[in-house]
Amino acid sequence: MTIQLIFIIALILTGIAVGFAGGLLGLGGCFIMTPVQYWVLTSMGLDPGLAILIAFGTNLAVVLPTALSGAYGHNKKGAVAWNAAISMGIAGFAGALLGGYIATLIPGEYLIAFFGVVILLSAIRMLTAKPLSVDAKPVDNVITFLIWGIPIGLLTGVIGIGGGVILIPVMVLVLHFKMHTAVGTSTAFMIFTALGGTIAYIINSWGVAGLPAYSLGYVNLLQWALLVIPSILTAQVGVRVAHRLPAKQLKYVFIAVMIYMGLKMLGVFTFLGLPL
């Protein structure tokens, strides 16, 4: 089973977009990678159920170095609340390990639909939430961070994402973080969840038949390399753009991406015959 030139080009371009989105919005970029990788893998003849698990596992492995690059850039701007990132990250790591195991027990089409619903609900909540009062102080409590980190990590493992798309609404709406700090802290948090999820997708795929060449369980190393190299470079570009955007504009860009992501994974565009 060989990978064609068109697939290589598609994965490299996807990696560029993923890095930029990660740096700009504090997202892992899995909403970009999942549809592309799923298309590549099924076009290569893989079973759809197997393809979605490989897409999720490889995506999380890409998020890890991209998040490291993005967190470095945001930290230089003073936009990472490390107490929150580390506390939630440790809990998220444990949750992602469990979530990665649960994902192997759920049919692929249910995973995709669940992914879309979670993202759409989060976007609607951010769009309809009232603005925070000026004197609202961000929460700084380790127990609170741990309590939120576990379920978010669990979701990242189940639906194969870094977790930023879920964490940022929580940080802004519930924990009262400013948008730029939420983006930076989310990027650091994803280091932990991506690591936990990647380990889970590797461990829980030993002995699975039909994996493509150069696979370490559900992580395909060839596709990982094609995605991760450009994503690391463009993550820094995204960081610079993020800190030049006003918080309100950054929030609306984030919401727009979330809505697109949710509709895409629910198959709405395909149903309507739209090439999106």
N, C-alpha and C positions, 0 to 999 in steps of 0.2 A: 504494500500500500504506500504509494509515493505522494508527496505533496506537490501540487502543480504551482507554476510561477504565479498565476493569478491569486492563488491562496496566500503565497508568500507576501506579495505586494499588499493584499488586503490586511494581513496581520500586522505588517510594519506600519501602515497608515493608521490602523486601529491603535497600535502602541503609542503613536504620536498623540492621538486624540485623548487617550487614557491618561497619559502623563500630564497633559495640559489641564484636563478636567480635575485630576487629583490635586494639583497645585492650586487651581483656582477655587474649587468648591469644597475641598476636603473630602472628596469621594474616592472610592477605590477604582471607579471606572468600569466596574463589572457590568453595569447596564449597557455599556458600549461593547465590551468584550463578549458577553454571553451570546447575543444574537449572531455576531460575526463568527465566533468559534463554533457555535451550533451549526451554522450554515456550512462552514468549512468541513467539519467532521461528518455531517450527514452526506455532504456532496462526495466525500471520500468513501462512502458506503457503510458507515457505522450505523448501528441501530440507534434510533432517536433516544431511547432511554439511557443507553451507555454514553451517547454523545453529550447529553446535558450534564451528566456527572463529571465527565472529563472537562467540560467547559467550566463548571464550577470549581473543580480542584485546581485547574491551571490558572484560572482567574485569581484565586486567592494567593497562589504562589507569585503571580505578577505583582499583586498589591503590596507584598512585603517590601521589596526594594524601592518601589515607587513611593510608598509611604515614608520610608526612611529618607529619601531625597526631599520629599515635600516637607516633612517635619523639620529637617535641617534648615530649609529656607524660611519657614514660618517662625522658627525659634530665633533666627537672626533678627526678625522683625518684632520680637517680643510678644508673639501672638499664641504661645502655647502655655496653657495652664497645666504644668507638669504634675501637680498633685492630683488633679482630676484625671489626666491622661493615664498616669501610671496605675492609680487605684481602679479606675474603670477597666483599664487594659488588662490587669491581672485577672479580674473577674471575667472579663470578656474572653480571655484566653481559655479559661476553663469551660465557659459556655460554648465557645466555638468547637472545642474538642467533642463535646457531647452532640452539638448540632450536626457536625460532620458525619457522625455515626448515624444519627436519625435520618439524615438525607438519603443514606443508602437503602433505607427501608420504605421510602415513599416513591410511588411512580413519578417519572419525570414530568409528565404533563401537569400533575398536581403541584409540583415544585414551582414550575413556571407561573402558573396561575396565582399561587400564593404570593410569590415574589411581586407580581403586578399589583395585587390588591393592597398589600402592605405599603408599597410606595405611593399609590394613589391616595390612600387615607392619610398618610403623613403629609403629602403636599396640600391636601384640602385643609388640614388642620393648621398648617403654617399660613396659608392664604387667608383664613378666616379669623385667625387669632388677633386679639386687640394688641396694639403696641404696648410695650412695657413702659411703666412709669420711669421717669428720669432717675429717681432715687432708688430704683430696684437694684439690690446688691446680688451678685452671683453667689450661689450656694458654694460653701467650702467645707464640706463634711465628708469624711472618708467613707463612713457607713452608707451614706446616700449614694455615693459614687459606686460603691461595691454592689448595692442593691440594683442599680440601673445597669451596671456592666454585665451581669449574668444573663438577663433575658436578651439584651442586645447582642451579646456574643453568641447566644444560642441561635438567634435568627441568622446571624452572619454565616454560621456553619451550615444551617439547613438550606439557605437559599444562595450560598456561594457568593457573598458580597463582603466588602471590607467593613461595612457597618456605618459609614459616615452618613449615608442617606437616612438612616434611622436615628443616629446619635445627634446630629445637628438640630433637628426639630426638638428633641428632648432638652438639649443644652440651652436652646434659645427660649423655648416656651415654658419649660418647667424649672430649669436651673438658673435662668436669668443671665446667661452669658451673652456678651455682645457678639454680633455676627462674625466679625473677623477672628475673635478669640475662639469661637465655636469651631470655625473652619480649621484653624491651626491645631487646636486640641484634638479634633476629630482625626486629623492626619496622623498625629502621634498615637492615638488610640488604635488605629488600624494596624499598626506594627504588631501589636499583640494578637488581635483577632485573626489577622491574616496568617500569622505563624501557627496559631492553634488550629485553624481550619485546614491549613495545608497539611499539617501532621495527620489530622483525622482522615482526610481524603486519601492520603498515602497508605496509612495503616489499614484502613477498612476496605482496601481494594486488592489485598494480596490474593493471588490465585484467580483473579477475574480473567476470563478468557475473552479474546477478541480485541484487546487494547492495541492501538496503533504503535508503530515502531518508536523507540526512544521515549517510552512512557515509564514513569516511576509511579505505579499505581494509576490513580486518576489524574496525575499531573503529567502532561506531555511536555518533555523537556525541549523539544525542537520548537514547538509553538510558543512555549514560555520565553525562549531566547529571542524569537522574532518580535514578541510583544514588549519584553521588558527593557531591551536596550534603548529603543527610542523613547520609551515612557520615562525613564530616569532623567534623560536630557530635557524633555519638555516640561517635566514637573516644575523645574525652577522658573520657567517662563510663566507658567500658571500662577505661581506664588507672587511674582512681581505684578502681574495684572490684578490679582485679587486685592492687593494692598493699595492699588490706585483707584479702585472702585469704591464709591460710598456704600455704607452698610446696607442701605435700603435697596440700591440697585443690585448688589451682590445677592441679597435675599431673593429678589424676584427672578434673577437668573437661575438660582438654585431651584426655586419652585417650578419654573418652566421645564427644567431638565427632569425633575421628578415626575411631572405629569406626562411628559413624553415617554419616559422610561416605563411607567406603569401601563400606559396604553399599548406600548409596543409589546410588552411581555404578555399582555392579555389577548393579543392578536387582533386588536381593534382595527389597526391600519390594514392588515391583511384582509379582514372581513369586508372592509370598505373598498378594497382594491386600490389602496393608496401606496405608492412606492416609497414609503418612509421607514 
